[in-house]
Amino acid sequence: MAWFKRQSGELDTSGEKKVRTEGLWVKCAGCRQIIWKKDLEDNLNVCPKCEKHFRIDARTRLSQLLDDNQYEVDDQDIASTDPLKFVDLKPYASRLKQAQSDTGLKDAVLNVRGKLNGRPVIVSAMEYSFIGGSMGAVVGEAITRAVERAASCRTPIVIVSASGGARMMEGVISLMQLAKISAALAKLDDTKVPYISVLTDPTTGGVTASYAMLGDLNIAEPGALIGFAGPRVIEQTIRQKLPQGFQRSEFLLEHGMLDAVVPRKQLKPYISRALDFMLAAA
C-alpha cells in the first residue's frame, strides 16, 4: 500500500502528513450548522446553536439517567423468533440477525436496574436503531417483565420510548403487546408505584397508542415526533390540512396530551424531583 497509518493521521510515501477528518463533524438538521462532534457529545447530543435534540441510543440514554452509568441488565434471555416466516425485500430472520449484530442487543429494548440520584429505579430504554425500535413479542414481553418487577419490588419505573410502533413483521402478535403491557400497567397502578413515561423522537404507532401515554407522568423531549398515524395518512383521512407543528411535543403539551416538555440536560433532575413528589404523595 502507498499509505501507512499513524495514530494522529496518515503519512504518504513522500513524507507528507494527512490528517483524517471523517466523522469528526456533524451537520445539524435543525439550523444546518456544522458542529464539532465532540462538542455535540459533550452537550448530551443537543445542538449548542439551536438546541435540536439529536437521537441517541439506549446505552447513551442510560448513561445520562443513571448514577455513574452503573446498572444491572435484566431479561437478556429472550430473543425474537420469526413466527410468521415473514419475507418482504429480505427475510425477517435476516433483519433480526443484522440488527442484533449492529446494536449488540437481542431486541429493541434494554431493561435495567440502577439508581437515579441515589434512588433505586427500573428503566426500560428503547433502541430505535433496532428495526426502528419496533415493538414485537420480545419488546412486549421485556417491558411487561419490567413493569411486573417494578410492582413486586415496589420500585419506580421509567420507560423511555423511541419507536416507530408495532413490528408488522410479527403481525397480530405484535399488536397483542399493546393490551399485554397496558394490563400490566393497570396492575402497577393498583400498587401505587410510580411510572414515568419519557417520549423521545420518534414515538409513534402502537407504542403511542399504549404504554407511552399511560404514565403517571408523561414527559417528552423538545421537538419529539409523537403520534399514532403519520400526518399524510391523517390528512388523506380527514381531508384537511393539519396545523403547523402537528405531532411535535410542544403542540401536544399545548393541547393537553403531555404533562411537560423537558430538555435533555434537565431530564434527570426533573425525573428525580417528580419521583420525590409522587412517592411522598403515595
C-alpha positions as CSV (number, residue, x, y, z in Angstrom):
1,M,0.0,0.0,0.0
2,A,1.1,3.6,-0.7
3,W,-0.2,4.6,2.7
4,F,0.6,3.5,6.2
5,K,-1.3,4.7,9.2
6,R,-0.2,6.7,12.2
7,Q,-2.3,7.4,15.3
8,S,-2.7,11.1,14.6
9,G,-3.2,10.8,10.9
10,E,-1.7,9.2,7.8
11,L,1.6,9.5,6.1
12,D,2.2,9.0,2.3
13,T,5.4,7.8,0.7
14,S,6.6,11.4,0.1
15,G,6.5,12.1,3.9
16,E,3.5,14.5,3.8
17,K,1.2,14.0,6.8
18,K,-2.5,14.0,6.1
19,V,-4.9,14.2,9.0
20,R,-8.1,12.1,8.8
21,T,-11.2,14.2,9.4
22,E,-14.0,11.8,8.5
23,G,-16.7,11.6,11.2
24,L,-15.4,14.5,13.2
25,W,-18.1,16.9,12.2
26,V,-21.9,16.7,12.2
27,K,-24.4,18.8,10.3
28,C,-27.4,19.8,12.4
29,A,-30.7,19.1,10.7
30,G,-32.3,22.0,12.6
31,C,-30.0,25.0,12.0
32,R,-27.9,23.4,9.2
33,Q,-24.7,24.4,11.1
34,I,-21.6,22.2,11.1
35,I,-20.8,21.1,14.7
36,W,-17.6,19.5,16.0
37,K,-18.7,16.0,17.0
38,K,-17.0,16.1,20.4
39,D,-18.8,19.4,21.3
40,L,-22.1,17.8,20.4
41,E,-21.4,14.8,22.6
42,D,-20.2,17.0,25.5
43,N,-23.6,18.8,25.2
44,L,-25.5,15.5,25.5
45,N,-26.1,15.3,21.8
46,V,-28.0,18.6,21.8
47,C,-27.1,21.2,19.2
48,P,-25.3,24.0,21.0
49,K,-26.6,26.5,18.5
50,C,-30.3,25.7,18.0
51,E,-31.0,23.2,20.8
52,K,-32.1,20.5,18.4
53,H,-32.1,17.2,20.3
54,F,-30.3,14.5,18.3
55,R,-31.5,10.9,18.6
56,I,-29.4,8.8,21.0
57,D,-29.1,5.1,21.5
58,A,-30.4,3.2,24.6
59,R,-27.0,2.8,26.3
60,T,-26.3,6.6,25.9
61,R,-29.7,7.3,27.4
62,L,-29.0,5.1,30.4
63,S,-25.6,6.7,31.0
64,Q,-27.3,10.1,31.1
65,L,-30.1,9.0,33.5
66,L,-28.4,6.5,35.9
67,D,-25.8,7.4,38.6
68,D,-22.2,6.8,37.4
69,N,-23.5,4.8,34.4
70,Q,-23.9,1.8,36.7
71,Y,-26.8,-0.6,36.2
72,E,-27.7,-4.3,36.1
73,V,-29.2,-5.6,32.9
74,D,-32.3,-7.9,33.1
75,D,-34.2,-10.1,30.7
76,Q,-31.3,-11.0,28.4
77,D,-32.5,-14.5,27.9
78,I,-35.3,-13.7,25.4
79,A,-34.8,-13.1,21.7
80,S,-37.1,-12.7,18.7
81,T,-38.1,-15.6,16.5
82,D,-39.8,-15.4,13.2
83,P,-43.4,-16.7,14.0
84,L,-44.8,-15.8,10.5
85,K,-41.7,-16.7,8.5
86,F,-42.1,-13.2,7.1
87,V,-40.3,-12.0,4.0
88,D,-40.5,-8.6,2.3
89,L,-37.4,-7.3,0.5
90,K,-35.4,-9.8,2.7
91,P,-36.4,-12.4,5.3
92,Y,-37.3,-11.1,8.7
93,A,-34.9,-13.5,10.3
94,S,-32.1,-11.9,8.3
95,R,-33.2,-8.4,9.5
96,L,-33.1,-9.7,13.1
97,K,-29.6,-11.1,12.8
98,Q,-28.4,-7.8,11.2
99,A,-30.0,-5.7,13.9
100,Q,-28.6,-7.8,16.7
101,S,-25.1,-7.6,15.1
102,D,-25.3,-3.8,14.6
103,T,-26.6,-3.0,18.1
104,G,-25.3,-5.8,20.3
105,L,-28.8,-6.2,21.7
106,K,-31.2,-9.1,21.5
107,D,-34.1,-6.8,20.6
108,A,-35.2,-3.1,20.6
109,V,-35.3,-2.6,24.4
110,L,-32.9,-2.6,27.3
111,N,-34.2,-3.4,30.8
112,V,-32.0,-2.4,33.7
113,R,-32.0,-1.7,37.4
114,G,-29.9,1.2,38.8
115,K,-30.1,4.3,40.8
116,L,-31.2,7.8,39.8
117,N,-29.9,10.4,42.2
118,G,-29.5,7.7,44.8
119,R,-33.0,6.2,44.4
120,P,-33.4,2.7,43.0
121,V,-35.3,2.7,39.7
122,I,-36.1,0.3,36.9
123,V,-35.6,1.7,33.4
124,S,-36.7,0.3,30.0
125,A,-34.9,2.2,27.3
126,M,-35.9,1.5,23.7
127,E,-33.3,1.3,20.9
128,Y,-34.5,3.0,17.7
129,S,-31.7,1.6,15.6
130,F,-33.1,-1.9,16.1
131,I,-35.6,-2.2,13.3
132,G,-37.0,1.3,14.1
133,G,-37.5,0.5,17.8
134,S,-40.5,-1.5,16.7
135,M,-42.5,-3.5,19.3
136,G,-42.7,-7.2,18.7
137,A,-43.3,-10.1,21.0
138,V,-39.9,-9.7,22.7
139,V,-40.2,-6.0,23.3
140,G,-43.7,-6.5,24.7
141,E,-42.5,-9.4,27.0
142,A,-39.5,-7.4,28.2
143,I,-41.4,-4.3,29.1
144,T,-44.1,-6.4,30.7
145,R,-41.5,-8.1,32.8
146,A,-40.0,-4.7,33.8
147,V,-43.5,-3.4,34.9
148,E,-44.2,-6.6,36.9
149,R,-40.8,-6.4,38.5
150,A,-41.5,-2.8,39.5
151,A,-44.8,-3.9,41.1
152,S,-43.3,-6.8,43.0
153,C,-40.2,-4.8,44.2
154,R,-42.2,-1.6,44.7
155,T,-39.6,0.3,42.7
156,P,-40.4,3.2,40.4
157,I,-40.2,2.5,36.7
158,V,-39.2,4.8,33.8
159,I,-39.9,3.8,30.3
160,V,-38.0,5.7,27.6
161,S,-39.8,5.3,24.2
162,A,-38.2,5.7,20.8
163,S,-40.2,3.7,18.3
164,G,-41.9,3.5,15.0
165,G,-44.7,1.4,16.6
166,A,-45.7,-2.2,16.4
167,R,-43.5,-4.6,14.4
168,M,-45.6,-5.6,11.5
169,M,-43.3,-8.5,10.5
170,E,-44.9,-10.2,13.5
171,G,-48.5,-9.4,12.6
172,V,-51.2,-9.7,15.2
173,I,-48.6,-11.0,17.7
174,S,-47.1,-7.5,17.8
175,L,-50.5,-5.9,18.2
176,M,-51.2,-8.1,21.2
177,Q,-48.4,-6.5,23.1
178,L,-50.4,-3.2,23.4
179,A,-53.0,-4.9,25.5
180,K,-50.4,-7.0,27.4
181,I,-48.3,-4.1,28.6
182,S,-51.4,-2.0,29.3
183,A,-52.8,-4.7,31.5
184,A,-49.5,-4.9,33.4
185,L,-49.5,-1.2,33.9
186,A,-53.1,-1.3,35.3
187,K,-51.9,-3.7,37.9
188,L,-48.9,-1.5,38.6
189,D,-51.3,1.4,39.2
190,D,-53.1,-0.6,41.9
191,T,-49.8,-0.8,43.8
192,K,-49.3,3.0,43.7
193,V,-45.8,2.5,42.4
194,P,-44.9,5.5,40.1
195,Y,-44.5,5.1,36.4
196,I,-42.9,7.9,34.4
197,S,-43.1,7.8,30.6
198,V,-40.4,9.6,28.6
199,L,-41.3,10.1,24.9
200,T,-38.4,10.9,22.6
201,D,-38.1,11.4,18.9
202,P,-39.9,9.4,17.4
203,T,-42.6,7.8,19.5
204,T,-45.4,6.7,17.1
205,G,-47.8,3.9,16.2
206,G,-48.8,1.3,18.7
207,V,-46.3,2.5,21.3
208,T,-48.0,5.8,21.5
209,A,-51.4,4.0,21.5
210,S,-50.4,2.0,24.5
211,Y,-47.8,2.4,27.3
212,A,-46.1,5.6,26.2
213,M,-49.3,7.6,27.0
214,L,-50.2,5.7,30.2
215,G,-47.6,7.1,32.6
216,D,-48.5,8.7,35.9
217,L,-46.4,11.5,34.3
218,N,-45.9,11.8,30.6
219,I,-43.0,13.9,29.5
220,A,-41.2,14.5,26.2
221,E,-38.0,15.9,24.9
222,P,-38.3,19.1,22.8
223,G,-39.2,18.7,19.2
224,A,-40.0,15.0,19.5
225,L,-42.3,13.5,16.9
226,I,-45.2,11.9,18.8
227,G,-48.4,10.4,17.3
228,F,-50.2,7.4,16.1
229,A,-50.7,7.6,12.3
230,G,-48.5,9.7,10.0
231,P,-49.5,13.2,9.0
232,R,-50.1,12.2,5.4
233,V,-52.4,9.3,6.4
234,I,-54.4,11.7,8.7
235,E,-54.7,14.4,6.1
236,Q,-56.0,11.9,3.5
237,T,-58.5,10.5,6.0
238,I,-60.0,13.8,7.3
239,R,-59.3,15.7,4.1
240,Q,-58.0,18.7,6.0
241,K,-54.7,20.4,6.2
242,L,-53.0,19.8,9.6
243,P,-51.8,22.6,11.9
244,Q,-48.2,23.7,11.9
245,G,-46.1,21.6,14.2
246,F,-48.7,18.9,14.5
247,Q,-47.4,15.8,16.3
248,R,-44.5,17.6,17.8
249,S,-44.1,17.6,21.6
250,E,-44.7,21.3,22.1
251,F,-48.0,21.1,20.2
252,L,-49.1,18.1,22.3
253,L,-48.2,19.9,25.5
254,E,-50.3,22.9,24.4
255,H,-53.2,20.7,23.7
256,G,-53.1,18.7,26.9
257,M,-51.6,15.4,25.7
258,L,-48.4,15.8,27.7
259,D,-47.6,16.9,31.2
260,A,-44.2,18.6,30.4
261,V,-41.6,19.1,27.7
262,V,-38.2,18.7,29.4
263,P,-34.8,19.5,27.7
264,R,-32.3,16.6,27.9
265,K,-30.0,18.5,30.3
266,Q,-32.8,18.8,32.8
267,L,-34.3,15.4,32.4
268,K,-32.6,13.5,35.2
269,P,-33.2,16.2,37.9
270,Y,-36.8,16.6,36.7
271,I,-37.5,12.9,37.0
272,S,-35.8,12.9,40.4
273,R,-38.0,15.7,41.7
274,A,-41.1,14.1,40.2
275,L,-40.4,10.9,42.0
276,D,-39.8,12.7,45.3
277,F,-43.3,14.3,44.9
278,M,-45.0,11.1,43.7
279,L,-43.6,8.8,46.4
280,A,-44.4,11.4,49.1
281,A,-48.0,11.5,47.9
282,A,-48.4,7.8,47.7
